[in-house]
């Protein structure tokens, strides 16, 4: 087990290095980048140096004049020694900006996961136990609808109904206009109010997947021999489902939920942007459009690490939860 | 669905009027595996619904664009009447000065004059010169030094008639004096002028100028205000009218004018009703345009049809690219195993870790900056999405092939000496077909969604071309979101129906292909 984990971590490490290479190549290819925009600005000042000279000077200052591979290597070296550089767009160290915005994203992610589990798992079980009933069709159709909804459209509809027509919520932002005048409890309430619509968007769009996952696995378990045995013994259907079947469904469920734990930190790029919630997603989106290389590199690498960590956790949990599985 | 069921059931009783023996083959209806799958598929209500939804959307997009009377980027314009500010009128309440020919009357003397006037003095001194001021009545003052007239101060303004030579100081002074005294004729510069009741200054019956307290300024570049218009305007102002009509004599010169008075600035602004030819932006739904007209004057329904074409075609091409790549890579990886498998799977891992949405956003922004032609851009978009999507397919194909290649029929192919490529693509891959069909169908839905997200953010399909995503992006303008539902809601509904259709059908296929399913 320990050897397996060490081996996996080492492989993940190698994969990560290649991922950063690909990401760095793409980010460096970005034309019309931050540096060029800045050079245009600086050279248009009265009596300034011509554009080309500014561009050369800025490229040198930001280390962009070096060949691509050397730039990547030095970035990688800096990254692994914990120096993530300074954000160009936000003019603070990347890590400071990251610490500032990650909280909201994490809270949203955690809330989403909890709500998802509370809603999706029971519905999934219900659908599986009443397979091909009207209820099952209804739940399956609802789940597929949730998966099929485009987040931006759904968010806009929510905004139109609840923010514009009914006026219950604000359309944008995390805090209201009178945030500073509120008591600390009121401030929390204000932020919670602003998170309602984004959370509805996130949860509705994501419960479908978990619901179907639960249903499929539950159905598989329900077809197993030991369920037939349990029924044959005359155990009540309730006990069969929640004691024998559901516990076995938990194996893939725990694995999946465990694997998705790291993604709590990844932020919801589209939803945050639509609602202008200052989380990691919206912040990175702004940075990407501004051509902020250090922040973009950091965010993309961070996402890659989260994916790798998620896969690793899922594999390990699989072995931990199911004693029949032995990792080698 | 029920019809299908009936067909299957009814075949045997209909034919079999005579009795069959128990072991007669004709008693049993034999179905091929394909027929079985189809039967299972058509019994699934959701799958049928999905199929109907897809057919509707395909007809809408591909046939609709052909039926609609409008073109994809045909713009509609309309004449609208707009109130445009035409002239501004101020009533002159400030004292103006004019020095006599050869005299000076600077601003400091003017200030002294105002002081004297306000104190009702008749004398004032500036720089050792004594000035006498004579109130002529009617806000006209004459200023003398000794016996020479230096300047006049006035509020009524003498204007020169269009095309006439500028009136001299003497004429102006005499005219104004005549006006305040209520006289109808005066002489100046050796000529005798007449002043009629409308305060027009006439010389030998010809109008040279006129006196008026209103200053009229044109607000429209290149338009000179005629005397006629001014008179009509003054009449309306005197009568305290809110609007008046005026015809400037040309063919379509008849306009309505609206007068608004701004008390704080003491200005009347006169607005002219003009008709302008503009894009019929955000026109509400009507018979000719069932879903209205969008911001750039195009028919929304037609845009939706063409947008559907783009979204569906992109979806299909992307899925084809990723399936082909995935099958080749996954097939090779699964068949050969060993280091080949290891290498390909590590590449797959790398692709899995690259966050695709941020990546597409970066590339989209880059293409924005390079000003890539929208058509070529669409091609890049398809290639990129396809290139990012293959690892999922490859992983699935590999997993299936790993177990399939251990089966007896593979040993048979090896024994008969069939080529490796043929073994992979003719014997192994067809066995993965069911799963491939399911993932491709579901994949179509998600690719269409991804494309829509990118187009929505303005990074996918670009303006002259329509796509459902970029039609919905009108909602980014919060005014459109709140007031013009017909611009963006229908596109969203089309998108949801299509993706839902693919997901329902994909789900139905998955169930139908699964031999373990009970029905």
Interface residues (C-beta under 8 A of the other chain):
Chain A: X11 X14 X15 X16 X18 X19 X22 X23 X26 X27 X29 X30 X31 X32 X132 X137 X140 X141 X144 X145 X147 X148 X149 X150 X151 X152 X153 X156 X157 X159 X160 X164 X171 X223 X269 X270 X273 X284 X285 X288 X289 X291 X296 X299 X300 X303 X304 X307 X308
Chain B: X45 X46 X346 X349 X350 X352 X353 X354 X355 X357 X358 X359 X361 X362 X363 X365 X366 X368 X369 X370 X445 X449 X452 X453 X456 X457 X469 X472 X475 X478 X481 X482 X485 X488 X489 X492 X495 X496 X499 X500 X502 X503 X504 X507 X516 X519
